[in-house]
């Protein structure tokens, strides 16, 4: 028999933990797993807010039954259509054939496209409300946070915001479900990594959503991933605000490098030495061959300074660095201090390409930009130290 997991006296958590999946969206590592959060409002009418991945369908139905008993479920509110949240729609229809699917125009079009369902639906527009009895839900469209159909649902009665993927993070819920019931420390870096990799391109839509929500008396945020936020709402919203304005969370430096035989790595180590000797204490180093790109992007979002170095490879950039630059470009990351270095054996283009990339991103470049031929010589060693010193001084 499952025990109810209350958030308020009539809103309950019915989500699940996924500790088996290795990569989110088949791309992003999940060292701490991930939760798929769903919620049930028990009133004169019963409403479910978002569903869960279809792999957990049986457990999901059991959790619904533990609260609703034999009562029918009247509404499924669909804030977001990604299959990790909409995957149980057909299952819900099989158990509750009269359930009404509630979503905006784009949502209902996706319901038809993904699941072939177009009957017993209710289309809502921005600002529309739905009364369940004591609870009144208001719908706020937040397109491109981070899909075109995304919306958030605000319970005007208990002042709970059901935020879809907004304010989400990686990591399972290990016992507790609210931030008051757990040590939240592990979630902050996972929130930045989630934002950087999932939402990062859509800073302007996030800003518009934050402005739209700013007048609501929100007391609880129920995201579809990660903890239910109550005690630390201000920190969560502030983090999303800064990230969506591409404002760094810290004044540290990320050094990202590719190295085939260790010579370019030596340059990276020397730049880090220069930073440290100049007083910079927040230094993060990533070898593109061993660090996952999702972790590198997380740290680029976190810190103000970015130094990238690599060898010339077939008259191009080192492939893993080239791929990373594409990810940075896609996300439109702004307002970074940039430095670069490179190496080559007979013809060098790395520094030229990296400098051009910084110009394309409209980043301020810190000099010098050392480039060694074959192995590091005293002149390049000094320049690498100077690059670290100059970056520290600019910060």
ZIBELPE-V584779 format. One record per residue. PSI is psi in whole degrees, -180 to 180 (* if undefined). Layout:
psi={PSI/PSI}
//
This chain:
psi={124/140/143/142/87/144/-43/-172/-14/9/128/148/128/28/-179/160/139/105/5/-33/132/-37/129/132/24/21/-41/121/147/72/-25/15/-165/150/149/108/135/155/150/131/120/115/-163/-37/145/130/138/135/109/157/-158/172/140/-22/-22/25/-45/-46/-39/-47/-40/-40/-38/-46/-32/-20/-49/-19/-128/1/147/152/128/-38/144/114/122/102/-26/140/2/141/-20/-12/-24/-1/-18/13/-48/-40/-44/-40/-34/-33/-34/78/-20/8/138/127/122/124/172/179/-46/-36/-50/-30/-38/-36/-42/-43/-42/-42/1/23/127/9/159/55/159/115/132/152/170/125/-11/157/159/125/130/-9/-101/-32/138/125/136/137/131/112/130/65/143/27/62/12/163/-21/-3/141/168/149/125/123/108/-16/-53/5/45/129/119/106/7/-137/-10/139/22/169/161/164/132/164/109/77/-72/166/-24/160/-19/-17/6/165/113/3/-41/-17/-20/-47/-36/-26/-41/-42/-41/-49/-49/-37/-29/-45/-17/-33/-22/49/-45/-46/-35/-42/-42/-39/-43/-39/-41/-38/-11/-26/-2/140/68/126/-20/138/121/98/171/-6/134/-171/158/123/128/-57/-29/31/-43/-41/-41/-48/-40/-40/-45/-36/-48/-45/-39/-16/6/32/125/150/-22/161/27/-171/135/126/119/131/153/142/131/-42/10/-12/-43/-33/-37/-41/-43/-44/-38/-38/-44/-40/-44/-41/-49/-43/-22/2/-1/127/-21/92/125/129/137/122/118/-17/-14/-27/140/143/-32/-35/-37/-46/-40/-48/-30/-37/-32/-36/152/-40/141/124/127/135/148/164/160/137/113/43/23/-176/154/128/-43/-33/-42/-43/-38/-41/-36/-41/-40/-45/-44/-37/-8/38/130/168/49/146/130/139/158/162/165/175/163/165/-37/-20/123/129/-7/-51/-40/-45/-41/-40/-41/-38/-43/-40/-41/-35/-3/38/149/130/134/133/163/173/80/146/118/146/116/-81/160/130/166/-38/-43/-35/-47/-39/-37/-42/-44/-38/-45/-43/-44/-38/-44/-40/-40/-29/*}
//
